[in-house]
Amino acid sequence: MSKFRLFGGGKARNAFERCPGWVRAIDLAEDDTHRLSDSDLAQSLSGLRQRHQNGESLDDLLAETFAIVREAAVRTLGERPFHEQLIGGAALHLGSVVEMRTGEGKTLTAVLPACLHALAGKGVHVLTANDYLAARDAEWMGPVYRFLGLRSALLSEDDRSDKRDTVYNADVVYGTPSGFAYDYLRDNLTYTKEEVVQHGHFSAIVDEADLVMLDEVSILPQITAPADGPSDHARLAGLATRLKRDVHYEVDEVRRTVSPTEQGMALVEDWLGAAVYSGDDVGLARRVSLALQVKELYVKDRDYAVVDGAIRIIDAATQRLLTDRRLGTGLDQALDAKEGLTVRRERQALAEIGQHGYLRLYPHLAGMAGVVKGEGEAYRDFYGLEALIVAPRRPVRRVDHEPVVYPDDAAMLRAMRKTVDEKRAAGRPVLVGTASDEIASKISLTLQAGGIEHDVLDARNHGFEAEIVARAGHPGAVTVLTRMAGRGVDIRLAEPEGPGLFVLGLGPLTSRRLELHLRGRAGRWGDPGESAFFLSFEDPHLSLPRPFERLGDAADADEPAVNRLITRSIEATLNRLSARTTEKSAHALRYAAVQEEQRAAVYTRRKDILTNGFTREQVNSLVEKVMRSFVIDARAGTEDVEGLSTTIRNHYPATVGLDVIAAGLSGDPTSKARADLIEAVVRDALSASAARESDLGPDVAAELRRRVMLAVMNQQWAVQLRDLDDTRDSLFLRTAAGGDPLTEYRRAASRLAARMWKEIDEQFVGYWFSVQVTIT
Ligand SMILES: Nc1ncnc2c1ncn2[C@@H]1O[C@H](COP(=O)(O)OP(=O)(O)OP(=O)(O)O)[C@@H](O)[C@H]1O
């Protein structure tokens, strides 16, 4: 029996204690399932589905299901899931984040809980890092599902013309988080329930969880429309260049905020001749903030590049230029202005949800990753999930060498060429990887200069060429990898008894996880293998203490520096980098939570209306509520008589005369006169509503009530998203003098939410009476 280790505990630990029992039961069932015919095997799965419907829990059905799936995998793929995979699958079922080393077979592992959860008939979503992996896994595992009579489908990000409702009818859907999130957002902008494609959220299994659940939490899938925003970005960019860091504003690199000092605020207001910080125009305050943010936090050729007169964002992890990646409303425009380019038209978000927010919609959520160790706390904090390590099936035989540091990049590359040449000459397949595009291209040039033939696996579109992967395991083959290409590349040795793959990683340092991913390309399945890492003193992340800098300078040009202190310094750098990433994510999530809560409220209400309609009674009580508040909010005395009369007339065809209004407003809001006026207005509005109903006829009225309410909610939610964004960014400015921006933001957000709900009610009433209906 394989061992598995746990950190965390409590309830999770009790549940995991069942794993060994399950594994025994699955093994015991093996002979029986083995004897079943193909069709009987599929039949027994549908029998389990029936039993689940009759009340047996998924826990109770786990062993039988896994036994059937195991047999199906043997018959279709010729692969029999190992104990480690059974335990991994059970842990996924229990909703944890499972560490299974690269090559341990996570793809097949996920099929076990996916089939189990498919018994519930509510759809299981398997999410992975990119389209390529989703397509590969869906196709690869498809035969197992088909064999068992289950439907599996691929949700492709590229091909949006798919019949998506058919995709979601499948038992198991493979896709990317943003692909799923996009459909969720689209569903929440629809007007009829027939247009909705997702059948709710039940169970999600996330592959490459480290990337999807931790690193990319703040990726924000959005549906946008052009907005007509003010375009003073160019002027504000000019202003930003005149302000001085630490005099007029302060920068927090980790939180990625820029806050003006008192002196700075005074200067800005003076220049603009407007009260930027009074809170009246949060939009302007935000644009000032954005101008400062792009000035300080977005560095040209590190974070973005200007290509053919347009901004292209550089992916921090891969150093690759991203096409179509935007930073977010306002930021892109501020960046255009900073670079003196034509400012793009602003777009307004109609709907958005962070990847984290989307994943949290699933009551059952589980993840798997090659490395989980060290990140248990983040999974717990962000998702409330426990982390679990499944020990590798065979001990890793790979020899990992400590990183060594060369005086500069050129020396590092020369050493790389020498090492590659030696290993290749000895008949070993060699893989050279780096996180940086720049270094990757230099690797290739250096190898070329040395006459060393090689393939480059650069996964431009997240896909890699199968032939290159196939060649990569041959003796003497040299392959250069960029980071993303490392994910999921499965290099098989052409000579399993040979010395194994040699992996050489090159700086700059990024994260321990990436390093382990790269090293993990070698020594899979207990294969022999070896890995080494070369860095250089030019590495921007590597802050070595002074003596070592001198050591680097003084050293013979090609002599690497390696000693305990350097190793420790590298460790410290990696720890710092990962703490920083986690802190950034945590910070982003604290803010996102505010929006998430409001979105949940809006979408819940919307879903109710989409499914049940917006009834006549609901309309009436809304009409009553809105009229009541108009009358109560009006001031006593004569001054508001005209005002109130206009307000109510703007909302429905009122017949209440000015004299009645004047009489009603003669007392304070608690007076008898006021109560009478409320009653008169409400009665008048309700009878107008009844007339409207009968003019339209029941069917059209029902349709209109629903559509108007949904349209108003769509519109107001878009306004709310913009206001929340503006508030968030301008608060850094307003709270610069003190106070906690998050607390301020929460407070402001709830004020905005109250305003939004009130607007929704009032706008609904206005439209309900005024929308022209043409029946075609
Ligand atoms: N039970 C099994 N029996 C035989 N081969 C298996 C089994 N499970 C998985 N494999 C093989 O192991 C290899 C690695 O599988 P897979 O790519 O799913 O690993 P992984 O854990 O996802 O690795 P990575 O972290 O690199 O994505 C594949 O070639 C797969 O066919």
The ligand as an SDF file (V2000), in Angstrom:
LIG
                    3D

 31 33  0  0  0  0  0  0  0  0999 V2000
   -1.6940    3.7710  -14.8080 N   0  0  0  0  0  0  0  0  0  0  0  0
   -0.8590    4.0070  -15.8120 C   0  0  0  0  0  0  0  0  0  0  0  0
   -0.2320    3.0090  -16.4520 N   0  0  0  0  0  0  0  0  0  0  0  0
    0.6180    3.2620  -17.4560 C   0  0  0  0  0  0  0  0  0  0  0  0
    0.9140    4.5060  -17.9060 N   0  0  0  0  0  0  0  0  0  0  0  0
    0.3230    5.5440  -17.2990 C   0  0  0  0  0  0  0  0  0  0  0  0
   -0.5970    5.3620  -16.2320 C   0  0  0  0  0  0  0  0  0  0  0  0
   -1.0290    6.5740  -15.8420 N   0  0  0  0  0  0  0  0  0  0  0  0
   -0.4080    7.4730  -16.6130 C   0  0  0  0  0  0  0  0  0  0  0  0
    0.4070    6.8690  -17.5010 N   0  0  0  0  0  0  0  0  0  0  0  0
    1.2940    7.5180  -18.4700 C   0  0  0  0  0  0  0  0  0  0  0  0
    2.1250    8.4060  -17.7530 O   0  0  0  0  0  0  0  0  0  0  0  0
    2.4790    9.5150  -18.5260 C   0  0  0  0  0  0  0  0  0  0  0  0
    2.3090   10.8020  -17.7410 C   0  0  0  0  0  0  0  0  0  0  0  0
    0.9580   11.0860  -17.5350 O   0  0  0  0  0  0  0  0  0  0  0  0
    0.4500   12.5700  -17.3470 P   0  0  0  0  0  0  0  0  0  0  0  0
    0.9050   13.4150  -18.4620 O   0  0  0  0  0  0  0  0  0  0  0  0
   -0.9700   12.5100  -17.0180 O   0  0  0  0  0  0  0  0  0  0  0  0
    1.2910   12.9700  -16.0760 O   0  0  0  0  0  0  0  0  0  0  0  0
    1.1430   14.2550  -15.2060 P   0  0  0  0  0  0  0  0  0  0  0  0
    1.1510   13.8100  -13.8090 O   0  0  0  0  0  0  0  0  0  0  0  0
   -0.0240   15.0510  -15.6790 O   0  0  0  0  0  0  0  0  0  0  0  0
    2.4690   15.0320  -15.5310 O   0  0  0  0  0  0  0  0  0  0  0  0
    2.6720   16.6280  -15.6850 P   0  0  0  0  0  0  0  0  0  0  0  0
    2.8000   17.1470  -14.3140 O   0  0  0  0  0  0  0  0  0  0  0  0
    3.9160   16.7010  -16.4600 O   0  0  0  0  0  0  0  0  0  0  0  0
    1.4920   17.1640  -16.4190 O   0  0  0  0  0  0  0  0  0  0  0  0
    1.6190    9.4400  -19.7580 C   0  0  0  0  0  0  0  0  0  0  0  0
    2.4040    9.0010  -20.8080 O   0  0  0  0  0  0  0  0  0  0  0  0
    0.5620    8.4010  -19.4200 C   0  0  0  0  0  0  0  0  0  0  0  0
    0.1390    7.7030  -20.5620 O   0  0  0  0  0  0  0  0  0  0  0  0
  1  2  1  0
  2  3  1  0
  2  7  2  0
  3  4  2  0
  4  5  1  0
  5  6  2  0
  6  7  1  0
  6 10  1  0
  7  8  1  0
  8  9  2  0
  9 10  1  0
 10 11  1  0
 11 12  1  0
 11 30  1  0
 12 13  1  0
 13 14  1  0
 13 28  1  0
 14 15  1  0
 15 16  1  0
 16 17  2  0
 16 18  1  0
 16 19  1  0
 19 20  1  0
 20 21  2  0
 20 22  1  0
 20 23  1  0
 23 24  1  0
 24 25  2  0
 24 26  1  0
 24 27  1  0
 28 29  1  0
 28 30  1  0
 30 31  1  0
M  END
$$$$
